[in-house]
């Protein structure tokens, strides 16, 4: 018996919902601002969250799954609405819409999960103003670092690891124009944690997992689309991140379905932190969120 197929336009619509990755940020609150719109000093003890101006996601695959898959079988167990070996970088803000693909076909049914394969090189653009002046650090060729200081801070046009002893923010006494900081090691790199993803009783077990209003999510670093990452010490060979989300409520494709709204949630996705390391106190921005919500219409 041939399954019924639905064709519709695949649209993405931005949502504004709180989302965090990792236990370090589950208790983080939105940054408090004074009457001038400046982030208060107290809210950075030790960190708070803001909505980034813009996030750049390299997307390789996006699929829906009738059963919750693992990193071993997701490429055959899920139906892909977008699938590209080259990938496509999409710019996400709290107010913009974008389109990944047109005239998608998918079988009618009840879909319990989604998978998104994204590249490690996620970029972020953000500018902000603080109640007090802060330091930003930048490594220099001599093995040391230079310091910028001021109430106005912005992401630097650069690439690197958010976890290095090196801020991704520059600060000044007047407003700055931000640049895109691209994470090279993976925004969701967890420095091993004893081997991040495995399979137990047929299900994914991950050291990076969490619950949200949309469902439960696991993240697995991948060498490529079909190969799990490996670690040498704290260094991973991952070039991709596989995000598997089990929906709190299944997405149902019926004979009356004409479209899907896919929401990438970015509200309070950027953690602003007071970092003390190497005898220096500086400001840093960590991109720590990713969640998808789907509405069938």
Residue pairs with C-beta under 8 A, 6 or more apart in sequence:
3 107
3 108
3 109
4 107
4 108
4 255
5 105
5 106
5 107
5 108
6 105
6 106
6 107
6 108
6 253
6 255
6 257
6 258
7 103
7 104
7 105
8 103
8 104
8 257
8 258
8 259
8 260
9 99
9 102
9 103
9 104
9 259
10 81
10 82
10 99
10 100
10 101
10 102
10 104
10 260
10 262
11 97
11 99
11 259
11 260
11 261
11 262
12 90
12 97
12 98
12 99
12 100
12 261
12 262
12 263
12 264
13 97
13 261
13 262
13 263
14 92
14 93
14 94
14 95
14 96
14 97
14 263
14 264
14 265
14 266
15 263
15 264
15 265
15 267
15 293
16 51
16 94
16 265
16 266
16 267
17 212
17 213
17 214
17 263
17 265
17 267
17 291
17 293
18 30
18 49
18 267
18 268
19 212
19 265
19 267
19 268
19 269
19 289
19 290
19 291
20 26
20 28
20 49
20 210
20 268
20 271
20 288
20 289
21 188
21 208
21 210
21 219
21 288
21 289
21 290
22 188
22 190
22 208
22 210
22 288
23 210
24 288
25 47
25 49
25 271
25 286
25 288
26 210
28 47
28 48
28 49
28 268
28 271
29 43
29 48
29 49
30 48
30 49
30 50
30 268
31 39
31 40
31 43
31 44
31 48
31 49
31 50
31 272
32 39
32 40
32 42
32 43
32 48
33 39
33 40
34 40
34 131
36 129
37 129
38 129
38 130
38 131
38 151
39 48
39 50
39 128
39 129
39 130
39 131
39 272
40 131
41 130
41 131
41 132
44 130
44 272
44 273
44 274
44 283
45 274
46 273
46 274
47 271
47 272
47 273
47 274
48 271
48 272
49 268
49 269
49 270
49 271
49 272
50 126
50 128
50 268
50 270
50 272
51 94
51 266
51 267
51 268
51 269
51 270
52 124
52 125
52 126
52 266
52 269
52 270
52 287
53 93
53 125
53 126
53 127
53 178
54 91
54 92
54 93
54 124
54 125
54 126
54 180
55 91
55 92
55 93
55 122
55 123
55 124
55 125
55 266
55 269
55 287
56 89
56 90
56 91
56 92
56 122
56 123
56 124
56 125
56 180
56 182
57 89
57 90
57 92
57 118
57 119
57 122
57 264
57 290
58 87
58 88
58 89
58 118
58 119
58 120
58 121
58 122
59 82
59 84
59 87
59 88
59 89
59 90
59 100
59 116
59 117
59 118
59 119
60 83
60 84
60 85
60 87
60 117
60 118
60 119
60 225
60 240
61 75
61 80
61 82
61 83
61 84
61 115
61 116
61 117
61 225
62 80
62 81
62 82
62 83
62 100
62 114
62 115
62 116
62 117
62 262
63 74
63 78
63 79
63 80
63 81
63 82
63 83
63 114
63 115
64 78
64 79
64 81
64 106
64 111
64 113
64 114
64 251
64 294
65 74
65 77
65 78
65 79
65 111
65 112
65 113
65 114
65 115
66 109
66 110
66 111
66 112
67 77
67 112
67 113
68 112
68 113
68 203
68 204
68 244
68 246
69 77
69 78
69 113
69 115
69 244
70 199
70 202
70 203
70 204
70 244
71 197
71 199
71 204
71 220
71 222
71 228
71 242
71 244
72 199
74 115
74 242
74 244
75 225
75 226
78 113
78 114
78 115
79 106
79 107
81 100
81 101
81 104
81 106
81 260
82 88
82 100
82 101
87 119
88 100
89 119
89 123
90 98
90 100
90 264
91 98
92 98
92 264
92 266
93 266
94 266
94 267
100 262
106 253
107 253
108 253
108 254
108 255
108 257
109 252
109 253
110 250
110 251
110 252
110 253
111 247
111 250
111 251
111 252
111 253
112 246
112 247
112 250
113 215
113 244
113 245
113 246
113 247
114 244
114 245
114 247
114 251
114 292
114 294
115 242
115 243
115 244
115 245
116 242
116 243
116 245
116 290
116 292
117 222
117 225
117 240
117 241
117 242
117 243
118 240
118 241
118 243
118 290
119 239
119 240
119 241
120 183
120 184
120 185
120 186
120 187
120 189
120 238
120 239
120 240
120 241
121 159
121 182
121 183
121 184
122 182
122 183
122 186
122 187
122 287
123 180
123 181
123 182
123 183
124 155
124 168
124 180
124 181
124 183
124 270
124 285
124 287
125 155
125 178
125 179
125 180
125 181
126 154
126 155
126 178
126 270
126 285
127 152
127 153
127 154
127 155
127 175
127 176
127 177
127 178
128 152
128 153
128 154
128 272
129 151
129 152
129 153
129 175
130 151
130 152
130 153
130 283
131 151
132 151
133 149
133 150
133 151
133 171
133 173
134 149
134 150
134 151
134 153
134 171
134 282
134 283
135 147
135 148
135 149
135 167
135 171
135 280
135 281
135 282
135 283
136 147
136 148
136 149
136 153
136 156
136 167
136 169
136 170
136 171
136 282
136 283
137 145
137 146
137 147
137 165
137 166
137 167
137 280
137 282
138 145
138 146
138 148
138 156
138 158
138 166
138 167
138 170
139 145
139 164
139 165
139 166
140 146
145 165
145 166
145 280
147 280
147 282
148 170
148 171
148 172
149 171
149 172
149 173
150 171
150 172
150 173
150 174
151 171
151 173
152 171
152 172
152 173
152 174
152 175
152 176
153 169
153 170
153 171
153 172
153 176
153 283
154 169
154 170
154 176
154 177
154 178
154 179
155 168
155 169
155 178
155 179
155 180
155 181
155 285
156 167
156 168
156 169
156 170
156 179
156 181
157 179
157 180
157 181
158 168
158 179
158 181
158 182
159 181
159 182
159 183
159 184
160 166
160 168
160 181
160 183
160 184
160 185
161 183
161 184
161 185
161 189
162 168
162 183
162 185
162 187
162 284
162 285
162 286
162 287
163 185
163 189
163 191
165 277
165 278
167 275
167 282
167 283
167 284
168 181
168 284
168 285
169 283
169 284
169 285
170 176
171 283
181 285
183 287
185 236
186 221
186 236
186 238
186 241
187 241
187 286
187 287
187 288
188 208
188 219
188 221
188 241
188 288
188 290
189 221
189 236
189 238
190 196
190 207
190 208
191 234
192 231
192 233
192 234
192 236
193 207
193 208
194 207
195 207
195 231
196 206
196 207
196 208
196 219
196 220
196 221
196 229
197 204
197 205
197 206
197 207
197 218
197 220
197 221
197 228
197 229
198 204
198 205
198 206
199 205
204 218
204 220
204 244
205 218
206 218
206 219
206 220
208 218
208 219
209 216
209 217
209 218
209 219
210 216
210 217
211 217
212 291
213 248
214 245
214 247
214 248
214 291
214 292
214 293
215 245
215 246
215 247
215 248
216 245
216 246
217 243
217 244
217 245
217 246
217 290
217 291
218 243
218 244
219 241
219 242
219 243
219 244
219 290
220 228
220 229
220 241
220 242
220 244
221 228
221 229
221 236
221 238
221 240
221 241
221 242
222 228
222 229
222 238
222 239
222 240
222 241
222 242
223 229
223 230
223 237
223 238
223 239
223 240
224 239
224 240
225 240
229 236
229 237
229 238
230 236
230 237
231 237
243 290
243 292
245 291
245 292
247 294
251 260
251 294
251 296
252 296
253 296
254 296
257 296
257 297
258 297
259 296
259 297
260 294
260 295
260 296
260 297
261 294
261 295
261 297
262 292
262 293
262 294
263 292
263 293
263 294
263 295
264 290
264 291
264 292
265 289
265 291
265 292
265 293
266 289
268 289
269 287
269 288
269 289
269 290
270 285
270 286
270 287
270 288
270 289
271 285
271 286
271 287
271 288
272 283
272 284
272 285
273 283
273 284
273 285
273 286
274 281
274 283
275 281
275 282
275 283
275 284
